[in-house]
């Protein structure tokens, strides 16, 4: 009977099987070595990748002022590993058409097989993101640069660029700009826009609100533009998530305060000359306000009223002028929320008309007689005509 060496219970009873066992051990060692050696190793991050993260990961900026001459911030980096990915974001502003403007440039620094660049002179701004993954057989050297071109003294310009390097199979960290926190405030009735950008992943990115809600009247495009016209004064809290081309994500929690539109209180009659008054004649003029929240109170806040007139807190200017003169004064209306508006007035008070009366009163005088002078004043003696 032949014994199965793989099912034997006691190897010592089967010398031939024991010999077979020792022959198998080298085979198992070779098999294990093949498995471990053939497994893909995690690529270490190249020195170039580490250096560019250190120097550009937090972003670099140039601006005028304070700079007042052409300035370039750039460097060449060599030795990137196959599969490593560069991701960059650049933003800049300047006066459109000015000789003072900014640009950025990132490129293969050997044969210029790929590059990305933009300048702000033509449009007054630049905003771009991009990425490049190093493939076998291509140049492993990159030039990264931002520049301030100074040609028009006094004009402002600014550029900021960040570049990150991710190793093959390494974790991807997508960050959003602006960073999490409070965005610029908006105002009811005024158009609002805020662009959110992502970096650290592989472009293109898409953007969405994944928790909370935007202020009423605003929307977020998939391109990251938050825009619209706010309709309600309130504070909103929301989270924006960016998703890159490989479905890697990053998010940031924001708050946005929408303020009420400024209140414009206007008075009627409009600023200028009020109806003239007259000494000794009762005068009245009602001033009203609109644009704020009733009730309103009224007061003279500069100048002075004509003598004999007063202004009630309800806006009624009244009284009997006592002096002929021109008065200049400002009336301020205050609404229920302490918002104010004012108007400067002038008021001419004319003298009372002079009335000359005759006596005797109009009508028939005493009758006269031919040949005899007649007077209404008694004479001491008659006067005869000869």
RODO-2510 file (C-alpha; in nm, 4 decimals, decimal comma):
residues 386
     n   res          X          Y          Z
     1     x     0,0000     0,0000     0,0000
     2     x     0,1345     0,3454    -0,0940
     3     x     0,1191     0,6219     0,1651
     4     x    -0,0034     0,9730     0,0792
     5     x     0,2719     1,2042     0,2031
     6     x     0,0313     1,4977     0,2369
     7     x    -0,2013     1,3145     0,4769
     8     x     0,0460     1,1282     0,6935
     9     x     0,0117     1,1689     1,0651
    10     x     0,3626     1,0798     1,1805
    11     x     0,6421     1,1912     0,9467
    12     x     0,8954     0,9708     1,1265
    13     x     0,7108     0,6595     1,0108
    14     x     0,7629     0,7570     0,6478
    15     x     1,1261     0,8421     0,5804
    16     x     1,0588     0,9008     0,2128
    17     x     0,7891     1,1519     0,2993
    18     x     1,0229     1,3243     0,5480
    19     x     1,2732     1,3666     0,2695
    20     x     0,9988     1,5077     0,0481
    21     x     0,9112     1,7555     0,3252
    22     x     1,2662     1,8959     0,3257
    23     x     1,2602     1,9237    -0,0498
    24     x     0,9381     2,1297    -0,0279
    25     x     1,0787     2,3938     0,2109
    26     x     1,3009     2,5678    -0,0490
    27     x     1,0088     2,5689    -0,2915
    28     x     0,7846     2,7437    -0,0359
    29     x     1,0595     2,9996     0,0329
    30     x     1,0903     3,0750    -0,3376
    31     x     0,7136     3,1116    -0,3717
    32     x     0,6897     3,3545    -0,0792
    33     x     0,9804     3,5587    -0,2124
    34     x     0,8116     3,5811    -0,5521
    35     x     0,4864     3,7044    -0,3951
    36     x     0,6519     3,9776    -0,1881
    37     x     0,8967     4,0901    -0,4538
    38     x     0,6313     4,1096    -0,7227
    39     x     0,3919     4,3186    -0,5060
    40     x     0,3977     4,6890    -0,6086
    41     x     0,5927     4,9037    -0,3609
    42     x     0,4605     5,2427    -0,2479
    43     x     0,6656     5,5004    -0,4330
    44     x     0,8566     5,7373    -0,2093
    45     x     0,8033     6,1088    -0,2638
    46     x     1,0823     6,2598    -0,4704
    47     x     1,3006     6,5399    -0,3363
    48     x     1,1579     6,7701    -0,6054
    49     x     0,8040     6,6886    -0,4914
    50     x     0,8905     6,7594    -0,1283
    51     x     1,0719     7,0822    -0,2155
    52     x     0,7952     7,2273    -0,4293
    53     x     0,5408     7,1502    -0,1567
    54     x     0,7598     7,3300     0,0944
    55     x     0,8202     7,6354    -0,1221
    56     x     0,4866     7,6747    -0,3052
    57     x     0,2331     7,4701    -0,1100
    58     x     0,1375     7,7676     0,1059
    59     x     0,1325     8,0029    -0,1924
    60     x     0,3594     8,2871    -0,3028
    61     x     0,2532     8,6442    -0,3795
    62     x     0,3794     8,9617    -0,5455
    63     x     0,2014     9,2983    -0,5311
    64     x     0,2436     9,6626    -0,6215
    65     x     0,2573     9,8476    -0,3916
    66     x     0,4865     9,7888    -0,2071
    67     x     0,6860     9,6679    -0,5085
    68     x     0,7697     9,9405    -0,7587
    69     x     0,9862     9,7557    -1,0118
    70     x     0,9741     9,4427    -1,2234
    71     x     0,9984     9,1400    -0,9937
    72     x     1,0092     8,7674    -1,0744
    73     x     0,9687     8,4870    -0,8218
    74     x     1,0589     8,1556    -0,9840
    75     x     1,2701     7,8401    -0,9739
    76     x     1,3445     7,5173    -1,1566
    77     x     1,2786     7,1786    -0,9927
    78     x     1,4249     6,8492    -1,1229
    79     x     1,3851     6,4835    -1,0399
    80     x     1,0089     6,4291    -1,0208
    81     x     0,9098     6,0626    -1,0147
    82     x     0,6820     5,8941    -1,2655
    83     x     0,3237     5,9172    -1,1424
    84     x     0,3753     6,2247    -0,9242
    85     x     0,1177     6,4983    -0,9894
    86     x     0,1573     6,8743    -0,9736
    87     x    -0,1567     7,0795    -0,9053
    88     x    -0,1600     7,4586    -0,9145
    89     x    -0,3919     7,7556    -0,8578
    90     x    -0,3174     8,1141    -0,9604
    91     x    -0,5162     8,4359    -0,9088
    92     x    -0,4243     8,7938    -0,9946
    93     x    -0,5633     9,1436    -1,0497
    94     x    -0,4411     9,4671    -1,2060
    95     x    -0,5700     9,7794    -1,3789
    96     x    -0,6947     9,6693    -1,7200
    97     x    -0,4579     9,7858    -1,9948
    98     x    -0,2008     9,9200    -1,7483
    99     x     0,1707     9,8740    -1,7954
   100     x     0,1764     9,7389    -1,4394
   101     x     0,0335     9,3855    -1,4418
   102     x     0,1052     9,0271    -1,3292
   103     x     0,1434     8,6820    -1,4779
   104     x     0,2321     8,3234    -1,3884
   105     x     0,4031     8,0398    -1,5784
   106     x     0,4530     7,6700    -1,5060
   107     x     0,6162     7,4523    -1,7714
   108     x     0,8337     7,1554    -1,8622
   109     x     1,1743     7,3202    -1,8267
   110     x     1,3587     7,1012    -2,0785
   111     x     1,1619     7,0749    -2,4033
   112     x     0,8451     7,2740    -2,3097
   113     x     0,6214     6,9799    -2,3974
   114     x     0,3536     7,1238    -2,1699
   115     x     0,2936     7,4591    -2,0026
   116     x     0,0269     7,6758    -1,8438
   117     x     0,0350     8,0545    -1,8113
   118     x    -0,1839     8,3668    -1,7967
   119     x    -0,1462     8,7448    -1,7607
   120     x    -0,3747     9,0159    -1,6216
   121     x    -0,2965     9,3100    -1,8533
   122     x    -0,5623     9,2308    -2,1133
   123     x    -0,8614     9,1760    -1,8839
   124     x    -0,7453     9,3166    -1,5507
   125     x    -0,7481     8,9766    -1,3795
   126     x    -0,6356     8,6149    -1,4029
   127     x    -0,7702     8,3018    -1,2366
   128     x    -0,6655     7,9516    -1,3286
   129     x    -0,6075     7,6010    -1,1957
   130     x    -0,4336     7,3059    -1,3551
   131     x    -0,2433     6,9836    -1,2990
   132     x     0,0186     6,7616    -1,4614
   133     x     0,1117     6,3996    -1,3899
   134     x     0,4639     6,2879    -1,4857
   135     x     0,4716     5,9969    -1,7300
   136     x     0,7553     5,7593    -1,8134
   137     x     0,9935     5,8937    -2,0737
   138     x     0,9133     6,2621    -2,0326
   139     x     1,1140     6,5411    -1,8768
   140     x     1,1196     6,5410    -1,4969
   141     x     1,2109     6,9109    -1,4701
   142     x     0,9652     7,1955    -1,4100
   143     x     0,9925     7,5739    -1,4020
   144     x     0,7461     7,7641    -1,1775
   145     x     0,7211     8,1433    -1,1904
   146     x     0,5101     8,4426    -1,0921
   147     x     0,6018     8,7910    -1,2123
   148     x     0,5103     9,1544    -1,1539
   149     x     0,5654     9,3691    -1,4653
   150     x     0,5972     9,7301    -1,3496
   151     x     0,5302     9,9924    -1,6161
   152     x     0,2718    10,2412    -1,4894
   153     x     0,3683    10,3987    -1,1560
   154     x     0,0837    10,4238    -0,9082
   155     x    -0,1293    10,1442    -1,0565
   156     x    -0,1913     9,8404    -0,8354
   157     x    -0,1381     9,4741    -0,9228
   158     x    -0,1221     9,1479    -0,7292
   159     x    -0,0688     8,7788    -0,8053
   160     x    -0,0805     8,4694    -0,5808
   161     x     0,0066     8,1141    -0,6851
   162     x     0,0192     7,7833    -0,4981
   163     x     0,1627     7,4540    -0,6287
   164     x     0,1377     7,1144    -0,4604
   165     x     0,2872     6,7768    -0,5508
   166     x     0,1173     6,4450    -0,4793
   167     x     0,3079     6,1130    -0,4969
   168     x     0,1675     5,8195    -0,6964
   169     x    -0,1049     5,6517    -0,4980
   170     x    -0,0646     5,9110    -0,2249
   171     x    -0,3523     6,0682    -0,0428
   172     x    -0,5153     6,3683    -0,2077
   173     x    -0,5996     6,6708     0,0022
   174     x    -0,8282     6,9173    -0,1717
   175     x    -0,8413     7,2632    -0,0190
   176     x    -1,0809     7,5447    -0,0994
   177     x    -1,0154     7,9147    -0,1322
   178     x    -1,1298     8,1325     0,0368
   179     x    -1,0566     7,9237     0,3443
   180     x    -1,3418     7,8188     0,5720
   181     x    -1,4889     8,1071     0,7706
   182     x    -1,6741     8,4288     0,6992
   183     x    -1,7124     8,5387     0,3369
   184     x    -1,7436     8,9028     0,2357
   185     x    -2,0773     9,0421     0,3523
   186     x    -2,3627     9,1128     0,1101
   187     x    -2,6423     9,3670     0,1091
   188     x    -3,0114     9,3315     0,0302
   189     x    -3,0855     9,4522    -0,3224
   190     x    -2,7183     9,4701    -0,4311
   191     x    -2,5638     9,2134    -0,6698
   192     x    -2,3165     8,9790    -0,4973
   193     x    -2,0428     8,7529    -0,6351
   194     x    -1,7746     8,5340    -0,4744
   195     x    -1,5634     8,2762    -0,6601
   196     x    -1,4603     7,9611    -0,4730
   197     x    -1,1628     7,7643    -0,6096
   198     x    -1,0096     7,4286    -0,5199
   199     x    -0,6551     7,2939    -0,5335
   200     x    -0,4694     6,9766    -0,4394
   201     x    -0,6635     6,7415    -0,6657
   202     x    -0,6955     6,6887    -1,0399
   203     x    -0,8836     6,9518    -1,2412
   204     x    -1,1567     7,0090    -1,3400
   205     x    -1,3473     7,0556    -1,0149
   206     x    -1,7203     7,0761    -0,9563
   207     x    -1,8757     7,2556    -0,6599
   208     x    -2,1943     7,2046    -0,4601
   209     x    -2,3558     7,3092    -0,1325
   210     x    -2,3651     6,9891     0,0727
   211     x    -2,5057     7,1191     0,4021
   212     x    -2,6799     7,4290     0,5296
   213     x    -2,8325     7,6769     0,2869
   214     x    -2,7298     7,9855     0,0932
   215     x    -2,8772     8,3295     0,1629
   216     x    -3,2076     8,3878    -0,0173
   217     x    -3,1404     8,5112    -0,3689
   218     x    -2,7942     8,3512    -0,4104
   219     x    -2,6940     8,0363    -0,6003
   220     x    -2,3671     7,8401    -0,6390
   221     x    -2,2717     7,7305    -0,9912
   222     x    -2,0936     7,4004    -1,0518
   223     x    -1,7962     7,6154    -1,1518
   224     x    -1,7734     7,7603    -0,7999
   225     x    -1,9271     8,1044    -0,8560
   226     x    -2,1551     8,2163    -0,5731
   227     x    -2,3735     8,4936    -0,7106
   228     x    -2,7116     8,6630    -0,7167
   229     x    -2,8935     8,9485    -0,5459
   230     x    -2,9738     8,8900    -0,1763
   231     x    -3,3361     8,9486    -0,0824
   232     x    -3,3330     8,9042     0,2960
   233     x    -3,1119     9,0476     0,5699
   234     x    -2,9818     8,7444     0,7627
   235     x    -2,6730     8,5338     0,8390
   236     x    -2,6388     8,2032     0,6498
   237     x    -2,4156     7,9024     0,7263
   238     x    -2,3349     7,6413     0,4619
   239     x    -2,0692     7,3948     0,3459
   240     x    -1,9285     7,3851    -0,0076
   241     x    -1,7752     7,0598    -0,1342
   242     x    -1,5373     7,0481    -0,4309
   243     x    -1,5032     6,7238    -0,6287
   244     x    -1,2096     6,6722    -0,8650
   245     x    -1,1769     6,4657    -1,1837
   246     x    -1,0942     6,1548    -0,9780
   247     x    -1,3892     6,2013    -0,7391
   248     x    -1,1612     6,3116    -0,4574
   249     x    -1,3324     6,5760    -0,2441
   250     x    -1,2608     6,8625    -0,0110
   251     x    -1,4950     7,0987     0,1677
   252     x    -1,5102     7,4233     0,3634
   253     x    -1,7768     7,5612     0,5976
   254     x    -1,8680     7,9249     0,5383
   255     x    -2,0852     8,1954     0,6899
   256     x    -2,2218     8,4892     0,4937
   257     x    -2,3864     8,7954     0,6489
   258     x    -2,6411     8,9803     0,4376
   259     x    -2,7022     9,3306     0,5682
   260     x    -3,0168     9,5351     0,5187
   261     x    -3,0112     9,7938     0,2423
   262     x    -2,9267    10,1414     0,3705
   263     x    -3,2349    10,3468     0,4552
   264     x    -3,2744    10,6751     0,2664
   265     x    -3,5160    10,9087     0,4441
   266     x    -3,6402    11,1936     0,2217
   267     x    -3,8383    11,5024     0,3195
   268     x    -4,1226    11,6825     0,1455
   269     x    -4,1248    11,9625     0,0437
   270     x    -3,7794    11,9065    -0,1057
   271     x    -3,4911    12,1230     0,0107
   272     x    -3,5144    12,4820    -0,1093
   273     x    -3,7435    12,7815    -0,0621
   274     x    -4,0670    12,7310     0,1330
   275     x    -4,3770    12,9423     0,0710
   276     x    -4,3194    13,2971     0,1904
   277     x    -4,4791    13,4284     0,5104
   278     x    -4,5924    13,7730     0,6165
   279     x    -4,5522    13,9629     0,9378
   280     x    -4,8690    13,9479     1,1429
   281     x    -5,0310    13,6740     0,9320
   282     x    -5,0657    13,3180     1,0596
   283     x    -4,8349    13,0754     0,8750
   284     x    -4,8382    12,6955     0,8456
   285     x    -4,6321    12,4424     0,6475
   286     x    -4,6329    12,0642     0,7036
   287     x    -4,3103    11,8714     0,6425
   288     x    -4,3352    11,4943     0,5847
   289     x    -4,0768    11,2133     0,5543
   290     x    -4,0677    10,8846     0,3622
   291     x    -3,8306    10,5979     0,2943
   292     x    -3,7842    10,4872     0,6553
   293     x    -4,0037    10,3270     0,9190
   294     x    -4,2852    10,5375     1,0704
   295     x    -4,3373    10,7137     1,3015
   296     x    -4,1008    11,0033     1,2300
   297     x    -3,9962    11,2891     1,4545
   298     x    -3,8799    11,6264     1,3247
   299     x    -3,6382    11,8865     1,4579
   300     x    -3,4451    12,1920     1,3433
   301     x    -3,0802    12,0777     1,3553
   302     x    -2,9058    12,3860     1,2155
   303     x    -2,9917    12,7484     1,1462
   304     x    -3,2991    12,9074     1,3011
   305     x    -3,6661    12,9564     1,2208
   306     x    -3,8174    13,2990     1,1504
   307     x    -3,9189    13,4833     1,4707
   308     x    -4,2673    13,3776     1,5758
   309     x    -4,2580    13,0287     1,4132
   310     x    -4,1994    12,6866     1,5713
   311     x    -4,1616    12,3307     1,4373
   312     x    -4,3560    12,0569     1,6144
   313     x    -4,2100    11,7039     1,6502
   314     x    -4,4875    11,6006     1,4101
   315     x    -4,3413    11,8178     1,1339
   316     x    -4,5800    12,1165     1,1436
   317     x    -4,4102    12,4539     1,1002
   318     x    -4,6527    12,7183     1,2264
   319     x    -4,6999    13,0475     1,4059
   320     x    -4,7340    13,4177     1,3263
   321     x    -4,4166    13,5816     1,1973
   322     x    -4,3159    13,8960     1,3820
   323     x    -4,0159    14,0161     1,1833
   324     x    -3,9604    14,0697     0,8124
   325     x    -3,6458    13,8710     0,7256
   326     x    -3,5091    13,5659     0,5388
   327     x    -3,4315    13,2596     0,7498
   328     x    -3,2208    12,9525     0,6630
   329     x    -3,2509    12,6284     0,8596
   330     x    -3,2228    12,2492     0,8300
   331     x    -3,4956    12,0075     0,9353
   332     x    -3,3961    11,6476     1,0237
   333     x    -3,6469    11,3625     1,0308
   334     x    -3,5708    11,0545     1,2451
   335     x    -3,7614    10,7289     1,1905
   336     x    -3,8488    10,4487     1,4323
   337     x    -3,5103    10,2796     1,3731
   338     x    -3,3121    10,6014     1,4232
   339     x    -3,2411    10,6333     1,0510
   340     x    -3,2370    11,0005     0,9521
   341     x    -3,2791    11,2310     0,6561
   342     x    -3,2661    11,6079     0,6309
   343     x    -3,3410    11,9030     0,4054
   344     x    -3,2150    12,2621     0,4089
   345     x    -3,4818    12,5283     0,3672
   346     x    -3,5114    12,9037     0,3317
   347     x    -3,8215    13,1010     0,4322
   348     x    -3,8827    13,4643     0,3406
   349     x    -4,1036    13,6658     0,5768
   350     x    -4,2308    13,9804     0,4113
   351     x    -4,3355    14,2974     0,5878
   352     x    -4,7060    14,3537     0,6359
   353     x    -4,8503    14,5649     0,3484
   354     x    -4,8874    14,9439     0,4223
   355     x    -5,2510    15,0590     0,3974
   356     x    -5,2956    15,4362     0,3422
   357     x    -5,6497    15,5453     0,4307
   358     x    -5,8179    15,8714     0,3353
   359     x    -6,0653    16,0697     0,5369
   360     x    -6,3366    16,1396     0,4693
   361     x    -6,3979    15,7901     0,3493
   362     x    -6,4665    15,7251    -0,0105
   363     x    -6,8065    15,8536    -0,1163
   364     x    -6,9913    16,1929    -0,1608
   365     x    -6,8330    16,5006    -0,0182
   366     x    -7,0399    16,7957     0,1081
   367     x    -7,2071    16,9884    -0,1739
   368     x    -7,0512    17,3111    -0,3044
   369     x    -7,2046    17,6320    -0,4539
   370     x    -7,1148    17,8283    -0,7658
   371     x    -6,9097    18,1293    -0,6855
   372     x    -6,8335    18,0127    -0,3348
   373     x    -6,5355    17,8167    -0,2087
   374     x    -6,6279    17,5228    -0,0042
   375     x    -6,4009    17,3422     0,2405
   376     x    -6,4578    17,0719     0,4851
   377     x    -6,2486    17,2570     0,7384
   378     x    -6,4533    17,5312     0,9167
   379     x    -6,3262    17,8802     0,8299
   380     x    -6,3067    18,1672     1,0760
   381     x    -6,4895    18,3892     0,8365
   382     x    -6,6660    18,3557     0,5033
   383     x    -6,4653    18,4085     0,1907
   384     x    -6,6348    18,5816    -0,0927
   385     x    -6,5337    18,5905    -0,4543
   386     x    -6,5387    18,9184    -0,6338
***
